[in-house]
Amino acid sequence: RRSVYLEILNSPFQVRRLQQTVKLHLEDIRTIFDLLDLDGAGTVDFEEFCESLDWISKPVTGRRLLKVDLGVKLVSSKVQQGVVDAKKDFQSFCRRFDRQQKVLMARFDEYQSFDLGGPSLGYRARFRSRSLSNISRASSTWSNISRASSTWSSESSTALGRPAGRGRRDRSMDCSERSMDSLGLLSRNTSEESFPLRKEVEVE
């Protein structure tokens, strides 16, 4: 039995005796049982033992060497084919990985330029940038209008309690219009020309 044979090999004394007889390494001695166990049942009966001895006792001929050489070539060809298949699979995996990496890096660059306002802005980013500039100009315009209206109110309230005449109101409105015109919002910020990307964004 295999268990008894391996138990014998666990004894250093028995291993030394076997090595003095067969002149082999311990790993090679372990494989002797597998060579004798022809059916792989884990036991070596008398017929298997005699057949193995008969095979050992046969003379080495050229035909036997050719059979051994053919068997080695068949095994090596199978191993080589397995290596070739593994190489093809690995190369295919590398190509898929490279394509996925390029796609991910392109998306990362796109998102980075969208968030940071880089040179390669898309339609949405440019529309957002234009909208923010329009909002800032509009807020500054309304702040100028509020300052002008507060100035007009203070002037009208201090003019001996009398309401301001038409000339003062016209002058205040002219001041507001000049402020809006200086920022470019009176004539064109309320038209579609100031938002040229709105239609492109909607189409996108």
C-alpha positions in Angstrom: 0.0 0.0 0.0 1.1 3.6 -0.6 0.6 4.7 3.0 3.0 1.9 4.2 5.6 2.7 1.6 5.5 6.4 2.5 5.7 5.5 6.2 8.9 3.5 5.5 10.4 6.6 3.7 9.7 8.7 6.8 12.4 6.7 8.6 15.9 8.0 8.1 17.4 4.5 8.7 15.2 2.9 6.0 16.0 5.8 3.6 19.7 5.3 4.0 19.3 1.5 3.3 17.3 2.2 0.2 19.8 4.8 -1.1 22.6 2.4 -0.6 20.7 -0.1 -2.8 19.2 1.9 -5.6 21.6 4.9 -5.5 18.8 7.4 -6.1 17.5 10.6 -4.6 14.7 10.5 -2.1 12.2 12.1 -4.5 13.1 9.5 -7.1 12.6 6.7 -4.5 9.1 8.1 -3.8 8.2 7.7 -7.4 9.1 4.0 -7.5 5.8 3.1 -6.0 3.9 5.0 -8.7 5.9 3.2 -11.4 5.0 -0.2 -9.9 1.3 0.7 -9.3 0.2 0.3 -12.9 -3.6 0.7 -12.3 -3.2 3.6 -9.9 -5.3 1.8 -7.2 -2.8 2.7 -4.4 -1.7 -0.9 -4.0 0.9 -3.1 -5.9 -0.2 -6.7 -6.4 2.0 -9.6 -7.4 1.2 -9.4 -11.1 2.0 -5.7 -11.3 5.2 -6.3 -9.5 6.2 -9.1 -11.8 5.2 -7.1 -14.9 7.4 -4.2 -13.8 10.3 -6.4 -13.1 9.8 -8.0 -16.6 9.8 -4.6 -18.2 13.1 -3.7 -16.4 14.7 -7.0 -17.4 14.0 -6.5 -21.1 17.0 -5.3 -23.1 17.2 -1.8 -24.4 16.7 -1.8 -28.2 16.4 0.9 -30.8 12.7 0.4 -31.1 12.2 1.0 -27.4 14.3 4.1 -27.6 12.2 5.4 -30.5 9.0 4.8 -28.5 10.5 6.7 -25.6 11.6 9.5 -28.0 8.1 9.6 -29.6 6.5 9.8 -26.2 8.7 12.6 -25.1 8.0 14.5 -28.4 4.3 14.1 -27.9 4.4 15.4 -24.4 6.6 18.3 -25.3 4.4 19.2 -28.3 1.3 19.3 -25.9 3.3 21.5 -23.5 4.4 23.8 -26.3 0.9 24.1 -27.6 -0.3 25.0 -24.1 2.4 27.7 -23.9 1.4 29.1 -27.3 -2.3 29.2 -26.3 -1.4 30.9 -23.0 0.7 33.5 -24.9 -2.2 34.3 -27.2 -4.6 34.7 -24.3 -2.1 36.9 -22.5 -1.6 39.1 -25.6 -5.4 39.4 -26.2 -5.8 40.4 -22.5 -3.0 43.0 -22.9 -4.7 44.5 -26.0 -8.1 44.7 -24.2 -6.4 46.3 -21.2 -4.7 48.9 -23.4 -7.9 49.8 -25.1 -9.8 50.1 -21.9 -7.0 52.2 -20.4 -7.0 54.6 -23.4 -10.8 55.0 -23.1 -10.6 55.7 -19.4 -7.8 58.2 -19.8 -9.7 60.0 -22.6 -12.8 60.2 -20.3 -10.6 61.4 -17.4 -9.1 64.1 -19.5 -12.5 65.2 -20.7 -13.9 65.4 -17.2 -10.8 67.2 -16.0 -11.1 69.8 -18.7 -14.8 70.2 -18.0 -14.3 70.7 -14.3 -11.1 72.8 -14.4 -11.9 74.9 -17.5 -9.0 73.6 -19.6 -8.3 74.5 -23.2 -10.4 71.6 -24.6 -13.7 72.7 -23.3 -16.9 71.1 -24.7 -20.1 72.8 -25.6 -21.5 72.5 -22.0 -18.4 73.9 -20.4 -18.2 76.8 -22.8 -21.9 77.5 -22.3 -21.4 77.4 -18.5 -18.4 79.8 -18.7 -20.3 82.2 -20.9 -23.3 82.1 -18.6 -21.2 82.8 -15.6 -19.6 85.8 -17.3 -23.0 87.1 -18.3 -24.3 86.7 -14.7 -21.3 88.6 -13.3 -21.8 91.4 -15.7 -25.5 91.5 -15.0 -24.9 91.7 -11.3 -22.4 94.5 -11.7 -24.9 96.4 -13.9 -27.7 96.1 -11.4 -25.4 97.2 -8.6 -24.6 100.3 -10.7 -28.3 100.9 -11.3 -29.1 100.6 -7.6 -26.3 103.1 -6.7 -27.6 105.5 -9.3 -31.2 105.1 -8.0 -30.1 105.7 -4.4 -28.2 108.8 -5.5 -31.3 110.0 -7.4 -33.5 109.3 -4.3 -31.1 111.2 -2.0 -31.0 114.2 -4.3 -34.7 114.3 -4.6 -35.3 114.0 -0.9 -32.8 116.8 -0.1 -34.2 119.3 -2.6 -36.4 121.2 0.0 -38.8 118.3 0.3 -40.0 118.7 -3.3 -40.1 115.8 -5.7 -37.4 115.7 -8.3 -38.4 117.1 -11.6 -38.5 115.4 -15.0 -34.9 116.5 -15.7 -33.5 114.7 -12.7 -35.3 111.5 -13.5 -34.1 111.7 -17.1 -30.6 112.3 -16.0 -30.7 109.3 -13.6 -32.1 107.1 -16.4 -29.4 108.3 -18.8 -26.8 107.4 -16.1 -28.3 103.9 -15.8 -28.4 103.4 -19.5 -24.7 104.5 -19.8 -23.8 102.0 -17.1 -25.6 99.2 -18.9 -24.2 100.2 -22.3 -20.6 100.3 -20.9 -21.0 96.7 -19.9 -22.5 95.7 -23.2 -25.8 94.4 -21.7 -28.3 97.0 -22.8 -28.1 96.2 -26.6 -27.0 92.6 -26.8 -27.1 90.7 -23.5 -30.8 90.2 -23.7 -30.7 88.8 -27.2 -29.8 85.3 -28.5 -26.4 86.4 -29.7 -25.0 86.4 -26.1 -25.9 82.8 -25.8 -24.6 81.2 -29.0 -24.1 77.8 -27.4 -27.6 77.3 -26.0 -28.9 75.7 -29.2 -25.8 73.5 -29.4 -26.3 72.3 -25.9 -29.9 71.5 -26.5 -28.9 69.6 -29.6 -26.3 67.8 -27.7 
